[in-house]
Amino acid sequence: MSALTVGEQGPTITALAQLLADFPHLPAAHIEIGRILTRDGYALGVGIMLHHATGGTLADFEAWRQSLAIAPEAVGMRPAAADQVIEAHGRYAGVAVHVRCFTRLAVPLAVAA
């Protein structure tokens, strides 16, 4: 995978600017642009991450999901250490979008002895 130029990231920067204009009320999140994880591998897009350690909640995730018109059926869940990751993939302004929320597991995973 070769390195991108800033020019090649143009569509993701434009999508992010459009996101800010369309949804200034959404909760703050860690946002990345460039190559992001999608259901099919990697693509140019916008990654949005919410984390319980920085105040991110499932309600914040849901606000992002609804605003980006990502179907509830596109939401998945997986364990990650002591956290649970709720994530959804979609498209916005012509680019891939990956929204993730790291929440505490209700019951910690068993640690192998």
C-alpha positions in Angstrom: 0.0 0.0 0.0 1.6 3.2 -1.1 1.5 6.5 0.9 -1.2 8.9 0.0 -0.7 12.5 -0.9 -2.8 15.3 0.7 -4.4 15.8 -2.7 -5.5 12.2 -2.8 -7.2 12.7 0.6 -9.2 15.5 -0.9 -12.5 13.6 -1.0 -12.3 12.7 2.6 -11.4 16.2 3.7 -14.4 17.5 1.7 -16.7 14.9 3.3 -15.4 15.9 6.7 -16.1 19.6 6.0 -19.6 18.6 4.8 -20.2 16.6 8.0 -19.2 19.6 10.1 -21.6 21.8 8.1 -24.5 19.4 8.2 -24.2 18.1 11.8 -22.5 20.7 14.0 -24.6 19.4 17.0 -23.2 15.9 17.0 -21.1 14.9 20.0 -17.3 15.4 19.7 -15.4 12.4 18.6 -11.9 11.3 17.5 -12.0 11.7 13.8 -9.5 10.3 11.3 -9.3 10.7 7.5 -7.5 8.6 5.0 -7.5 4.9 4.7 -10.0 3.4 7.1 -11.3 0.0 7.8 -14.4 -1.0 5.9 -16.4 -4.2 5.7 -14.4 -5.1 2.6 -10.9 -4.1 3.7 -9.5 -0.5 3.5 -10.8 2.5 1.6 -10.5 6.2 1.6 -12.9 7.6 4.1 -13.7 9.1 7.5 -13.4 7.2 10.8 -15.3 8.4 13.8 -14.4 7.0 17.2 -16.2 7.5 20.5 -14.6 6.0 23.7 -16.0 5.7 27.2 -12.7 7.0 28.6 -13.2 10.3 26.9 -17.0 10.5 27.6 -18.3 8.8 24.5 -21.6 6.9 25.1 -23.9 4.6 23.1 -26.3 7.5 22.8 -23.5 9.5 21.1 -22.9 6.5 18.7 -26.6 6.4 17.9 -26.7 10.1 17.2 -23.9 9.7 14.7 -25.4 6.6 13.2 -28.8 8.2 12.7 -27.4 11.4 11.3 -25.3 9.5 8.8 -28.4 7.4 7.8 -26.6 4.2 8.6 -29.2 1.4 8.9 -29.5 -0.3 12.3 -28.8 -3.6 10.5 -25.4 -2.3 9.6 -24.4 -2.2 13.3 -22.1 -4.9 14.6 -20.5 -5.7 18.0 -17.3 -7.3 19.0 -15.2 -7.7 22.2 -11.9 -5.8 22.6 -10.0 -6.5 25.8 -12.1 -5.0 28.7 -14.3 -3.1 26.2 -17.0 -3.9 23.7 -16.9 -2.2 20.3 -20.1 -1.2 18.7 -19.5 -0.2 15.1 -21.2 0.6 11.8 -20.1 1.1 8.3 -21.7 3.4 5.8 -21.1 6.1 3.2 -21.4 9.9 3.4 -20.6 12.5 0.8 -19.2 9.8 -1.5 -16.7 8.3 0.9 -16.7 5.3 3.3 -17.5 6.0 7.0 -16.7 3.8 10.0 -18.3 4.8 13.3 -17.0 3.0 16.4 -17.9 3.3 20.1 -15.8 1.6 22.8 -17.9 0.8 25.8 -17.3 -1.1 29.0 -18.3 -4.8 28.9 -21.2 -5.5 31.3 -19.4 -8.8 32.2 -15.6 -8.8 31.7 -14.2 -11.5 29.4 -12.6 -14.5 31.2 -8.8 -14.3 31.3 -7.0 -17.5 30.2 -4.8 -18.9 33.0 
